[in-house]
Amino acid sequence: MSNLSFVPTVKQGFHGGMTGGLTVKYTCEKYFKSICSLVAELNYAQIGWKEKILDINDDPVLNSNGEALSYQRTLNYVQLPVFANLAWGKEDKGLQFFFQIGPQLGLFLSESYKSNFVSGDLGSDMTIEGYSGRVSNVVAQDSMSVENTFDYGIAGGAGVQLSIPKVGRFLLEGRYYYGLGNIYGDSKRDYFSRSNFGNIVIKVTYLFDLINKK
């Protein structure tokens, strides 16, 4: 679930999408009851934003067909998070609780949108109807393509790992990513001074041992 923090503000709900990829984990040290590891991932992620288009009474604005106006942008990225992982519990058999945090890099691949009030390609002139009646006149994002293809920020999460000998390790994690970069230009001449990601991920991972130090 993701959205973008726009300044000027764009009212939004959460945009749903898929994240999936490969994970490598290296358990490097043990400190008393704590287990320290390094974790790296290479993921494909669908993120973006979903607008709430409301009138002055916080009711949906309707188009000419009587439908509530809707706009959703999907941005596809390759993401590389690298975590310092700290865990407590059973390492090789049983349950383990963990916390991890670290930097995340992202490379923009492509984008698309779904709407019932605009037509045309991103970055071109659009035929627009239904803008009257909005409480907000911030609409530039509906027709602007991504300008900065490199994304970076901080990700952190917590979860549980269940280790079953000769089967593998199953992980369930809740994670939050805060983007430090903007998808649009942020100079004084640009429309948005901020356009960075916030992303909530629920992630299920299966790991198997390549090398067992025992």
N, CA, C and O of each residue as an XYZ file, in Angstrom:
856
protein
N       0.854     -1.172      0.000
C       0.000      0.000      0.000
C       0.899      1.234      0.000
O       1.816      1.344      0.814
N       0.627      2.162     -0.922
C       1.531      3.298     -1.057
C       0.752      4.570     -1.339
O      -0.413      4.527     -1.733
N       1.415      5.708     -1.130
C       0.930      7.008     -1.564
C       2.126      7.921     -1.726
O       3.261      7.533     -1.449
N       1.865      9.141     -2.175
C       2.919     10.133     -2.319
C       2.594     11.332     -1.456
O       1.439     11.741     -1.351
N       3.620     11.890     -0.841
C       3.469     13.101     -0.048
C       3.731     14.290     -0.973
O       4.879     14.621     -1.269
N       2.642     14.929     -1.426
C       2.740     16.071     -2.333
C       2.661     17.371     -1.544
O       1.896     17.481     -0.586
N       3.456     18.351     -1.952
C       3.315     19.734     -1.513
C       3.347     20.604     -2.767
O       4.392     20.695     -3.411
N       2.217     21.259     -3.142
C       0.911     21.341     -2.486
C       0.246     19.975     -2.326
O       0.551     19.035     -3.060
N      -0.663     19.879     -1.363
C      -1.248     18.615     -0.957
C      -2.227     18.071     -1.986
O      -3.005     18.813     -2.585
N      -2.168     16.749     -2.176
C      -3.145     16.016     -2.979
C      -3.785     14.988     -2.052
O      -3.094     14.113     -1.530
N      -5.102     15.084     -1.841
C      -5.793     14.159     -0.930
C      -5.835     12.776     -1.562
O      -6.179     12.633     -2.736
N      -5.478     11.742     -0.769
C      -5.316     10.394     -1.315
C      -5.815      9.325     -0.368
O      -5.944      9.540      0.838
N      -6.093      8.162     -0.945
C      -6.184      6.924     -0.209
C      -4.938      6.108     -0.513
O      -3.980      6.629     -1.084
N      -4.941      4.825     -0.132
C      -3.783      3.980     -0.405
C      -3.919      3.315     -1.781
O      -4.991      2.837     -2.152
N      -2.831      3.297     -2.512
C      -2.720      2.588     -3.786
C      -2.216      1.176     -3.504
O      -1.154      1.001     -2.907
N      -2.975      0.171     -3.933
C      -2.566     -1.215     -3.728
C      -1.730     -1.727     -4.886
O      -1.994     -1.396     -6.042
N      -0.729     -2.527     -4.585
C       0.127     -3.082     -5.628
C       0.893     -4.283     -5.127
O       0.768     -4.679     -3.968
N       1.688     -4.861     -6.012
C       2.440     -6.077     -5.715
C       3.925     -5.767     -5.545
O       4.484     -4.933     -6.257
N       4.548     -6.450     -4.595
C       6.004     -6.429     -4.450
C       6.490     -7.873     -4.375
O       5.941     -8.669     -3.614
N       7.503     -8.214     -5.149
C       8.046     -9.567     -5.103
C       9.452     -9.611     -5.642
O       9.829     -8.791     -6.479
N      10.245    -10.579     -5.159
C      11.608    -10.676     -5.658
C      12.426    -11.704     -4.906
O      11.890    -12.676     -4.374
N      13.735    -11.480     -4.867
C      14.702    -12.406     -4.282
C      15.307    -11.815     -3.012
O      15.505    -10.605     -2.913
N      15.598    -12.684     -2.039
C      16.180    -12.274     -0.765
C      17.419    -13.107     -0.465
O      17.417    -14.323     -0.655
N      18.477    -12.449      0.007
C      19.683    -13.124      0.479
C      19.945    -12.660      1.906
O      19.910    -11.464      2.198
N      20.210    -13.628      2.801
C      20.457    -13.307      4.201
C      21.739    -13.983      4.663
O      21.947    -15.174      4.433
N      22.596    -13.204      5.320
C      23.846    -13.740      5.856
C      23.884    -13.485      7.364
O      23.922    -12.337      7.808
N      23.872    -14.561      8.139
C      23.968    -14.454      9.590
C      25.438    -14.360      9.966
O      26.211    -15.288      9.729
N      25.820    -13.220     10.562
C      27.247    -12.949     10.725
C      27.731    -13.007     12.171
O      28.864    -13.424     12.413
N      26.913    -12.604     13.134
C      27.395    -12.539     14.512
C      26.276    -12.909     15.484
O      25.092    -12.819     15.159
N      26.683    -13.329     16.692
C      25.759    -13.553     17.789
C      26.252    -12.774     19.000
O      27.405    -12.916     19.408
N      25.373    -11.946     19.578
C      25.702    -11.185     20.770
C      24.765    -11.626     21.883
O      23.607    -11.211     21.933
N      25.280    -12.482     22.789
C      24.470    -13.018     23.875
C      23.226    -13.694     23.288
O      23.357    -14.721     22.622
N      22.028    -13.151     23.512
C      20.814    -13.763     22.991
C      20.365    -13.146     21.666
O      19.325    -13.526     21.127
N      21.132    -12.210     21.146
C      20.777    -11.537     19.896
C      21.556    -12.126     18.732
O      22.711    -12.525     18.884
N      20.913    -12.179     17.563
C      21.528    -12.704     16.345
C      21.545    -11.587     15.309
O      20.500    -11.025     14.981
N      22.720    -11.268     14.796
C      22.884    -10.173     13.845
C      23.073    -10.730     12.438
O      23.854    -11.660     12.233
N      22.358    -10.161     11.472
C      22.440    -10.619     10.080
C      22.435     -9.421      9.137
O      22.045     -8.313      9.505
N      22.875     -9.677      7.922
C      22.736     -8.725      6.818
C      21.746     -9.304      5.813
O      21.836    -10.478      5.454
N      20.809     -8.485      5.362
C      19.777     -8.924      4.431
C      19.760     -7.987      3.231
O      19.761     -6.767      3.391
N      19.745     -8.557      2.033
C      19.629     -7.775      0.801
C      18.518     -8.374     -0.056
O      18.341     -9.592     -0.105
N      17.780     -7.504     -0.725
C      16.689     -7.946     -1.583
C      16.794     -7.271     -2.948
O      17.355     -6.183     -3.076
N      16.253     -7.927     -3.951
C      16.073     -7.333     -5.279
C      14.620     -7.572     -5.655
O      14.220     -8.703     -5.932
N      13.822     -6.488     -5.664
C      12.376     -6.604     -5.811
C      11.855     -5.830     -7.015
O      12.426     -4.822     -7.431
N      10.745     -6.341     -7.561
C       9.919     -5.590     -8.497
C       8.709     -5.095     -7.715
O       8.047     -5.884     -7.041
N       8.410     -3.795     -7.796
C       7.340     -3.224     -6.974
C       6.429     -2.341     -7.809
O       6.888     -1.579     -8.660
N       5.127     -2.455     -7.553
C       4.110     -1.584     -8.128
C       3.648     -0.633     -7.038
O       2.988     -1.055     -6.088
N       3.985      0.641     -7.161
C       3.612      1.641     -6.168
C       2.983      2.831     -6.882
O       2.920      2.856     -8.111
N       2.520      3.812     -6.121
C       1.898      4.965     -6.755
C       0.969      5.698     -5.812
O       1.200      5.740     -4.604
N      -0.097      6.282     -6.377
C      -1.056      6.987     -5.539
C      -2.460      6.867     -6.124
O      -2.639      6.644     -7.321
N      -3.456      7.021     -5.240
C      -4.869      6.938     -5.595
C      -5.572      8.142     -4.991
O      -5.615      8.294     -3.771
N      -6.124      9.000     -5.845
C      -6.656     10.273     -5.383
C      -8.065     10.147     -4.798
O      -8.871      9.327     -5.237
N      -8.332     10.986     -3.795
C      -9.687     11.206     -3.288
C     -10.145     12.554     -3.823
O      -9.644     13.596     -3.398
N     -11.092     12.539     -4.751
C     -11.539     13.756     -5.425
C     -12.863     14.179     -4.791
O     -13.904     13.572     -5.046
N     -12.815     15.222     -3.965
C     -13.941     15.606     -3.126
C     -14.359     17.056     -3.370
O     -13.580     17.875     -3.857
N     -15.632     17.348     -3.012
C     -16.104     18.727     -3.089
C     -15.957     19.396     -1.724
O     -15.355     18.831     -0.812
N     -16.498     20.577     -1.592
C     -16.323     21.359     -0.369
C     -16.975     20.697      0.840
O     -16.626     21.000      1.981
N     -17.923     19.795      0.590
C     -18.598     19.079      1.682
C     -17.982     17.711      1.945
O     -18.558     16.908      2.679
N     -16.822     17.433      1.358
C     -16.135     16.144      1.476
C     -16.930     14.999      0.856
O     -16.794     13.846      1.264
N     -17.756     15.325     -0.125
C     -18.465     14.313     -0.903
C     -17.753     14.099     -2.227
O     -17.108     15.022     -2.725
N     -17.848     12.897     -2.822
C     -17.204     12.656     -4.115
C     -17.747     13.591     -5.201
O     -18.940     13.891     -5.232
N     -16.866     14.041     -6.080
C     -17.264     14.821     -7.246
C     -17.653     13.849     -8.348
O     -16.955     12.862     -8.578
N     -18.764     14.118     -9.034
C     -19.281     13.207    -10.049
C     -18.927     13.687    -11.444
O     -18.834     14.889    -11.692
N     -18.726     12.723    -12.371
C     -18.503     13.085    -13.772
C     -19.846     13.196    -14.494
O     -20.902     13.123    -13.866
N     -19.798     13.371    -15.816
C     -21.021     13.586    -16.584
C     -21.925     12.358    -16.608
O     -23.106     12.469    -16.935
N     -21.386     11.192    -16.268
C     -22.191      9.962    -16.217
C     -22.720      9.664    -14.813
O     -23.341      8.625    -14.590
N     -22.475     10.569    -13.871
C     -22.927     10.359    -12.508
C     -22.032      9.476    -11.680
O     -22.418      9.050    -10.591
N     -20.828      9.188    -12.177
C     -19.886      8.358    -11.442
C     -18.927      9.237    -10.643
O     -18.568     10.332    -11.074
N     -18.519      8.744     -9.477
C     -17.517      9.459     -8.691
C     -16.199      9.506     -9.460
O     -15.733      8.482     -9.960
N     -15.602     10.689     -9.554
C     -14.335     10.825    -10.262
C     -13.256      9.979     -9.585
O     -13.175      9.932     -8.357
N     -12.436      9.317    -10.389
C     -11.364      8.476     -9.852
C     -10.107      8.662    -10.673
O     -10.155      8.831    -11.891
N      -8.986      8.627     -9.985
C      -7.674      8.692    -10.658
C      -6.672      7.894     -9.852
O      -6.558      8.073     -8.640
N      -5.947      7.014    -10.521
C      -4.930      6.177     -9.884
C      -3.730      6.057    -10.798
O      -3.876      5.743    -11.979
N      -2.538      6.304    -10.261
C      -1.291      6.181    -11.043
C      -0.475      5.027    -10.477
O      -0.263      4.948     -9.267
N      -0.019      4.140    -11.341
C       0.841      3.024    -10.965
C       2.231      3.243    -11.533
O       2.389      3.467    -12.733
N       3.238      3.180    -10.673
C       4.645      3.341    -11.051
C       5.368      2.037    -10.753
O       5.271      1.510     -9.645
N       6.085      1.520    -11.725
C       6.793      0.246    -11.583
C       8.277      0.498    -11.346
O       8.919      1.247    -12.083
N       8.812     -0.139    -10.304
C      10.204      0.069     -9.903
C      10.921     -1.256     -9.700
O      10.301     -2.270     -9.378
N      12.241     -1.234     -9.894
C      13.143     -2.236     -9.342
C      13.739     -1.626     -8.079
O      14.292     -0.527     -8.117
N      13.625     -2.343     -6.956
C      14.081     -1.817     -5.677
C      15.158     -2.708     -5.070
O      15.112     -3.932     -5.187
N      16.131     -2.065     -4.417
C      17.223     -2.769     -3.750
C      17.329     -2.276     -2.313
O      18.021     -1.290     -2.060
N      16.656     -2.938     -1.354
C      16.855     -2.613      0.055
C      17.980     -3.464      0.657
O      18.145     -4.630      0.298
N      18.741     -2.878      1.564
C      19.805     -3.577      2.299
C      19.595     -3.292      3.782
O      19.536     -2.135      4.197
N      19.481     -4.363      4.582
C      19.101     -4.212      5.983
C      20.162     -4.750      6.933
O      20.844     -5.731      6.639
N      20.285     -4.085      8.081
C      20.897     -4.675      9.261
C      19.762     -5.318     10.051
O      18.795     -4.647     10.410
N      19.879     -6.617     10.322
C      18.805     -7.404     10.916
C      19.231     -7.879     12.302
O      20.305     -8.459     12.462
N      18.388     -7.631     13.301
C      18.659     -8.063     14.662
C      17.500     -8.937     15.121
O      16.341     -8.529     15.045
N      17.816    -10.151     15.604
C      16.767    -11.127     15.915
C      16.987    -11.747     17.289
O      18.100    -11.761     17.812
N      15.892    -12.264     17.864
C      15.918    -12.943     19.144
C      15.051    -14.194     19.054
O      13.929    -14.147     18.549
N      15.578    -15.308     19.545
C      14.811    -16.542     19.525
C      15.619    -17.693     18.961
O      16.848    -17.695     19.026
N      14.918    -18.673     18.407
C      15.542    -19.879     17.886
C      16.043    -19.647     16.461
O      15.290    -19.208     15.591
N      17.322    -19.947     16.234
C      17.893    -19.700     14.908
C      17.625    -20.845     13.944
O      17.296    -20.592     12.785
N      17.754    -22.103     14.379
C      17.692    -23.234     13.463
C      16.435    -24.084     13.606
O      16.124    -24.870     12.711
N      15.710    -23.944     14.705
C      14.478    -24.716     14.884
C      13.568    -23.960     15.834
O      13.873    -23.811     17.017
N      12.436    -23.480     15.301
C      11.500    -22.762     16.145
C      11.275    -21.342     15.682
O      11.538    -21.000     14.529
N      10.779    -20.507     16.602
C      10.320    -19.163     16.272
C      11.353    -18.119     16.660
O      12.026    -18.226     17.685
N      11.457    -17.111     15.810
C      12.404    -16.022     16.025
C      11.715    -14.702     15.690
O      10.991    -14.606     14.699
N      11.943    -13.691     16.518
C      11.420    -12.355     16.267
C      12.572    -11.473     15.779
O      13.693    -11.578     16.277
N      12.291    -10.601     14.800
C      13.370     -9.786     14.244
C      12.917     -8.368     13.955
O      11.733     -8.091     13.766
N      13.900     -7.481     13.928
C      13.739     -6.085     13.515
C      14.858     -5.777     12.537
O      15.994     -6.207     12.737
N      14.546     -5.033     11.475
C      15.581     -4.680     10.501
C      15.337     -3.280      9.947
O      14.200     -2.818      9.854
N      16.441     -2.612      9.581
C      16.372     -1.263      9.049
C      17.566     -1.026      8.140
O      18.638     -1.591      8.356
N      17.380     -0.182      7.110
C      18.482      0.118      6.216
C      18.036      0.956      5.031
O      16.860      1.298      4.915
N      18.974      1.288      4.150
C      18.659      2.105      2.974
C      17.983      1.288      1.877
O      18.131      0.068      1.811
N      17.244      1.977      1.028
C      16.624      1.341     -0.131
C      16.799      2.233     -1.353
O      16.548      3.437     -1.300
N      17.232      1.627     -2.450
C      17.377      2.321     -3.724
C      16.319      1.808     -4.691
O      15.921      0.645     -4.622
N      15.867      2.668     -5.585
C      14.863      2.274     -6.558
C      15.139      2.863     -7.925
O      15.613      3.994     -8.038
N      14.841      2.094     -8.965
C      14.995      2.546    -10.341
C      13.644      2.450    -11.037
O      13.060      1.370    -11.124
N      13.150      3.579    -11.530
C      11.853      3.655    -12.199
C      11.893      2.945    -13.548
O      12.834      3.122    -14.322
N      10.864      2.140    -13.827
C      10.770      1.400    -15.086
C       9.694      1.948    -16.001
O       9.968      2.248    -17.163
N       8.471      2.084    -15.501
C       7.352      2.500    -16.355
C       6.204      2.980    -15.485
O       6.243      2.836    -14.263
N       5.167      3.559    -16.121
C       4.019      4.057    -15.392
C       2.766      3.942    -16.238
O       2.827      3.875    -17.465
N       1.618      3.920    -15.552
C       0.324      3.890    -16.221
C      -0.702      4.505    -15.289
O      -0.431      4.679    -14.101
N      -1.893      4.843    -15.817
C      -2.918      5.414    -14.967
C      -4.283      4.839    -15.321
O      -4.500      4.338    -16.424
N      -5.206      4.925    -14.347
C      -6.605      4.573    -14.554
C      -7.444      5.752    -14.100
O      -7.247      6.273    -13.003
N      -8.382      6.177    -14.943
C      -9.201      7.328    -14.624
C     -10.503      7.270    -15.406
O     -10.564      6.663    -16.475
N     -11.540      7.899    -14.877
C     -12.796      7.997    -15.618
C     -13.102      9.433    -16.044
O     -14.236      9.762    -16.393
N     -12.053     10.295    -16.009
C     -12.303     11.663    -16.450
C     -11.178     12.263    -17.289
O     -11.267     13.428    -17.677
N     -10.131     11.509    -17.576
C      -9.075     11.995    -18.460
C      -8.843     10.990    -19.577
O      -9.122      9.801    -19.425
N      -8.329     11.478    -20.698
C      -7.947     10.604    -21.805
C      -6.685     11.158    -22.434
O      -6.436     12.362    -22.386
N      -5.889     10.281    -23.022
C      -4.632     10.705    -23.622
C      -3.456     10.056    -22.939
O      -3.632      9.329    -21.961
N      -2.251     10.303    -23.435
C      -1.033      9.738    -22.873
C      -0.432     10.689    -21.853
O      -0.591     11.906    -21.944
N       0.260     10.112    -20.882
C       0.949     10.933    -19.895
C       1.959     11.840    -20.581
O       2.670     11.421    -21.494
N       2.012     13.074    -20.135
C       2.960     14.011    -20.699
C       2.453     14.732    -21.925
O       3.148     15.607    -22.442
N       1.263     14.401    -22.415
C       0.695     15.077    -23.575
C      -0.519     15.876    -23.150
O      -0.950     15.816    -21.998
N      -1.072     16.634    -24.105
C      -2.297     17.365    -23.808
C      -3.426     16.385    -23.559
O      -3.582     15.418    -24.304
N      -4.215     16.622    -22.523
C      -5.297     15.726    -22.160
C      -6.648     16.409    -22.335
O      -6.781     17.621    -22.164
N      -7.632     15.610    -22.676
C      -8.998     16.075    -22.663
C      -9.526     15.861    -21.259
O      -9.639     14.720    -20.811
N      -9.855     16.944    -20.551
C     -10.174     16.857    -19.140
C     -11.584     17.382    -18.896
O     -11.939     18.481    -19.324
N     -12.369     16.583    -18.207
C     -13.692     17.022    -17.785
C     -13.856     16.693    -16.308
O     -13.173     15.819    -15.774
N     -14.752     17.391    -15.669
C     -15.060     17.068    -14.286
C     -14.191     17.756    -13.260
O     -14.224     17.365    -12.093
N     -13.412     18.765    -13.632
C     -12.598     19.453    -12.643
C     -13.403     20.461    -11.828
O     -13.000     20.811    -10.719
N     -14.514     20.928    -12.345
C     -15.334     21.868    -11.590
C     -15.971     21.155    -10.405
O     -16.326     19.979    -10.490
N     -16.110     21.877     -9.307
C     -16.708     21.307     -8.113
C     -15.700     20.760     -7.128
O     -16.075     20.411     -6.008
N     -14.446     20.671     -7.499
C     -13.428     20.172     -6.572
C     -13.120     21.203     -5.507
O     -13.130     22.405     -5.773
N     -12.846     20.733     -4.302
C     -12.404     21.632     -3.248
C     -10.943     22.022     -3.457
O     -10.507     23.076     -2.995
N     -10.184     21.171     -4.155
C      -8.762     21.434     -4.417
C      -8.548     21.663     -5.913
O      -9.117     20.962     -6.749
N      -7.722     22.650     -6.233
C      -7.382     22.910     -7.631
C      -5.997     22.366     -7.999
O      -5.434     22.741     -9.028
N      -5.447     21.478     -7.152
C      -4.146     20.858     -7.441
C      -4.395     19.648     -8.334
O      -4.816     18.595     -7.856
N      -4.133     19.799     -9.635
C      -4.418     18.739    -10.606
C      -3.237     18.475    -11.539
O      -3.330     17.617    -12.417
N      -2.136     19.190    -11.366
C      -1.003     19.057    -12.289
C      -0.458     17.642    -12.322
O       0.030     17.194    -13.360
N      -0.533     16.925    -11.194
C       0.031     15.572    -11.103
C      -0.678     14.588    -12.030
O      -0.106     13.555    -12.378
N      -1.911     14.888    -12.435
C      -2.669     13.962    -13.274
C      -2.066     13.802    -14.667
O      -2.271     12.772    -15.309
N      -1.331     14.797    -15.140
C      -0.774     14.742    -16.492
C       0.749     14.801    -16.541
O       1.326     14.832    -17.628
N       1.418     14.818    -15.371
C       2.877     14.906    -15.338
C       3.506     13.522    -15.276
O       3.151     12.713    -14.419
N       4.434     13.249    -16.177
C       5.196     12.006    -16.129
C       6.295     12.100    -15.071
O       6.695     13.195    -14.676
N       6.778     10.946    -14.620
C       7.872     10.914    -13.654
C       9.099     11.597    -14.244
O       9.479     11.325    -15.383
N       9.716     12.481    -13.471
C      10.885     13.229    -13.945
C      12.192     12.663    -13.396
O      13.206     12.664    -14.095
N      12.181     12.183    -12.159
C      13.391     11.628    -11.541
C      13.261     10.110    -11.473
O      12.423      9.591    -10.735
N      14.068      9.413    -12.221
C      13.936      7.953    -12.328
C      14.651      7.205    -11.204
O      14.471      5.995    -11.063
N      15.451      7.894    -10.411
C      16.178      7.258     -9.302
C      15.507      7.632     -7.987
O      15.285      8.812     -7.715
N      15.185      6.633     -7.175
C      14.538      6.857     -5.897
C      15.426      6.308     -4.783
O      16.155      5.336     -4.984
N      15.362      6.927     -3.622
C      16.147      6.455     -2.480
C      15.439      6.844     -1.192
O      14.692      7.822     -1.144
N      15.688      6.059     -0.149
C      15.066      6.349      1.132
C      15.473      5.344      2.188
O      16.469      4.636      2.038
N      14.683      5.286      3.273
C      14.953      4.421      4.413
C      13.773      3.475      4.603
O      12.616      3.895      4.564
N      14.078      2.186      4.810
C      13.049      1.180      5.050
C      13.330      0.473      6.373
O      14.483      0.269      6.753
N      12.268      0.109      7.057
C      12.417     -0.625      8.304
C      11.201     -1.497      8.545
O      10.098     -1.177      8.104
N      11.408     -2.598      9.247
C      10.295     -3.501      9.491
C      10.558     -4.429     10.658
O      11.661     -4.475     11.202
N       9.523     -5.168     11.033
C       9.618     -6.148     12.101
C       8.749     -7.344     11.745
O       7.764     -7.214     11.018
N       9.129     -8.531     12.271
C       8.356     -9.711     11.932
C       8.802    -10.938     12.694
O       9.517    -10.851     13.692
N       8.366    -12.081     12.203
C       8.690    -13.359     12.829
C       9.251    -14.313     11.775
O       8.896    -14.238     10.599
N      10.126    -15.205     12.214
C      10.691    -16.242     11.352
C      10.474    -17.599     12.010
O      10.781    -17.787     13.187
N       9.947    -18.532     11.244
C       9.768    -19.906     11.702
C      10.754    -20.789     10.947
O      10.688    -20.892      9.722
N      11.670    -21.429     11.678
C      12.677    -22.300     11.077
C      12.286    -23.754     11.284
O      12.009    -24.178     12.406
N      12.264    -24.528     10.180
C      11.941    -25.953     10.218
C      13.116    -26.705      9.599
O      13.396    -26.527      8.414
N      13.812    -27.541     10.371
C      14.978    -28.263      9.839
C      14.638    -29.042      8.578
O      13.583    -29.670      8.486
N      15.552    -28.994      7.599
C      15.455    -29.695      6.325
C      14.317    -29.197      5.422
O      14.108    -29.736      4.335
N      13.582    -28.167      5.873
C      12.505    -27.578      5.059
C      12.863    -26.156      4.663
O      12.823    -25.813      3.481
N      13.213    -25.325      5.640
C      13.569    -23.938      5.345
C      13.068    -22.992      6.412
O      12.671    -23.408      7.500
N      13.094    -21.727      6.086
C      12.717    -20.668      7.011
C      11.602    -19.831      6.378
O      11.709    -19.404      5.229
N      10.542    -19.608      7.136
C       9.388    -18.862      6.661
C       9.284    -17.562      7.464
O       9.256    -17.582      8.694
N       9.227    -16.436      6.755
C       9.224    -15.124      7.396
C       7.942    -14.365      7.067
O       7.461    -14.404      5.934
N       7.400    -13.680      8.059
C       6.264    -12.765      7.882
C       6.670    -11.425      8.477
O       7.039    -11.342      9.649
N       6.599    -10.370      7.659
C       7.120     -9.065      8.072
C       6.175     -7.940      7.668
O       5.562     -7.979      6.602
N       6.066     -6.937      8.538
C       5.452     -5.659      8.205
C       6.554     -4.622      8.048
O       7.446     -4.531      8.892
N       6.499     -3.841      6.977
C       7.606     -2.930      6.644
C       7.070     -1.580      6.188
O       6.013     -1.494      5.563
N       7.821     -0.524      6.513
C       7.488      0.822      6.027
C       8.699      1.428      5.332
O       9.827      1.319      5.812
N       8.447      2.070      4.191
C       9.497      2.763      3.440
C       9.157      4.241      3.362
O       8.032      4.611      3.023
N      10.133      5.084      3.676
C       9.979      6.533      3.543
C      10.973      7.034      2.506
O      12.185      6.932      2.697
N      10.459      7.572      1.415
C      11.314      8.060      0.343
C      11.918      9.417      0.677
O      11.228     10.311      1.168
N      13.193      9.562      0.411
C      13.887     10.831      0.610
C      14.034     11.612     -0.689
O      14.357     12.800     -0.666
N      13.802     10.957     -1.813
C      13.855     11.625     -3.107
C      12.455     11.957     -3.607
O      11.471     11.429     -3.089
N      12.356     12.821     -4.601
C      11.089     13.233     -5.191
C      10.982     12.727     -6.622
O      11.982     12.658     -7.337
N       9.760     12.370     -7.046
C       9.588     11.894     -8.420
C       9.509     13.053     -9.408
O       9.732     12.868    -10.604
N       9.187     14.267     -8.903
C       9.142     15.465     -9.742
C      10.217     16.446     -9.288
O      10.725     16.355     -8.170
N      10.553     17.382    -10.168
C      11.499     18.421     -9.805
C      11.006     19.216     -8.614
O       9.801     19.400     -8.444
N      11.942     19.699     -7.772
C      11.558     20.395     -6.547
C      12.239     21.748     -6.399
O      12.409     22.238     -5.283
N      12.627     22.349     -7.510
C      13.207     23.691     -7.452
C      12.083     24.725     -7.299
O      10.903     24.377     -7.342
N      12.455     25.981     -7.123
C      11.468     27.046     -6.955
C      10.616     27.221     -8.210
O       9.501     27.736     -8.131
N      11.123     26.802     -9.356
C      10.366     26.939    -10.598
C       9.420     25.776    -10.851
O       8.557     25.862    -11.725
N       9.568     24.686    -10.097
C       8.714     23.514    -10.288
C       7.410     23.661     -9.522
O       7.310     24.439     -8.574
N       6.413     22.896     -9.953
C       5.082     22.995     -9.350
C       5.062     22.411     -7.945
O       4.514     23.021     -7.027
N       5.665     21.215     -7.768
C       5.673     20.550     -6.468
C       7.023     20.742     -5.787
O       8.072     20.529     -6.395
N       6.987     21.146     -4.518
C       8.227     21.230     -3.747
C       8.572     19.887     -3.103
O       9.711     19.662     -2.692
N       7.576     18.993     -3.017
C       7.824     17.646     -2.482
C       6.899     16.651     -3.163
O       5.723     16.936     -3.387
N       7.443     15.474     -3.492
C       6.646     14.403     -4.123
C       7.342     13.073     -3.849
O       7.837     12.414     -4.763
N       7.370     12.691     -2.571
C       8.120     11.503     -2.159
C       7.176     10.388     -1.705
O       6.039     10.644     -1.310
N       7.667      9.148     -1.767
C       6.864      7.970     -1.472
C       6.761      7.679      0.016
O       7.683      7.950      0.786
N       5.621      7.122      0.404
C       5.447      6.384      1.639
C       4.853      5.041      1.243
O       3.914      4.994      0.448
N       5.387      3.946      1.784
C       4.995      2.621      1.296
C       4.937      1.634      2.457
O       5.914      1.464      3.186
N       3.772      0.977      2.625
C       3.596     -0.070      3.627
C       3.579     -1.419      2.916
O       2.817     -1.609      1.968
N       4.409     -2.351      3.362
C       4.520     -3.659      2.715
C       4.279     -4.762      3.745
O       4.866     -4.743      4.827
N       3.427     -5.711      3.411
C       3.295     -6.956      4.157
C       3.971     -8.034      3.312
O       3.540     -8.309      2.192
N       5.034     -8.646      3.850
C       5.907     -9.486      3.031
C       6.045    -10.880      3.630
O       6.322    -11.033      4.820
N       5.849    -11.888      2.794
C       6.064    -13.288      3.163
C       7.281    -13.785      2.384
O       7.351    -13.616      1.167
N       8.236    -14.394      3.081
C       9.490    -14.829      2.457
C       9.789    -16.274      2.825
O       9.554    -16.703      3.954
N      10.307    -17.011      1.865
C      10.819    -18.369      2.114
C      12.313    -18.364      1.859
O      12.761    -17.949      0.790
N      13.091    -18.824      2.834
C      14.540    -18.921      2.713
C      14.980    -20.366      2.889
O      14.409    -21.102      3.693
N      16.003    -20.770      2.130
C      16.638    -22.069      2.346
C      18.143    -21.865      2.451
O      18.692    -20.911      1.899
N      18.800    -22.765      3.163
C      20.230    -22.610      3.453
C      21.072    -22.964      2.235
O      20.935    -24.050      1.672
N      21.943    -22.046      1.830
C      22.968    -22.350      0.830
C      24.223    -22.888      1.508
O      24.852    -23.833      1.031
N      24.575    -22.257      2.643
C      25.735    -22.690      3.436
C      25.308    -22.710      4.889
O      24.765    -21.724      5.389
N      25.545    -23.818      5.572
C      25.275    -23.918      7.000
C      26.621    -23.963      7.717
O      27.405    -24.893      7.529
N      26.879    -22.948      8.539
C      28.196    -22.831      9.201
C      28.451    -23.953     10.203
O      29.589    -24.157     10.624
N      27.409    -24.679     10.589
C      27.620    -25.813     11.486
C      28.280    -26.964     10.745
O      28.539    -28.012     11.336
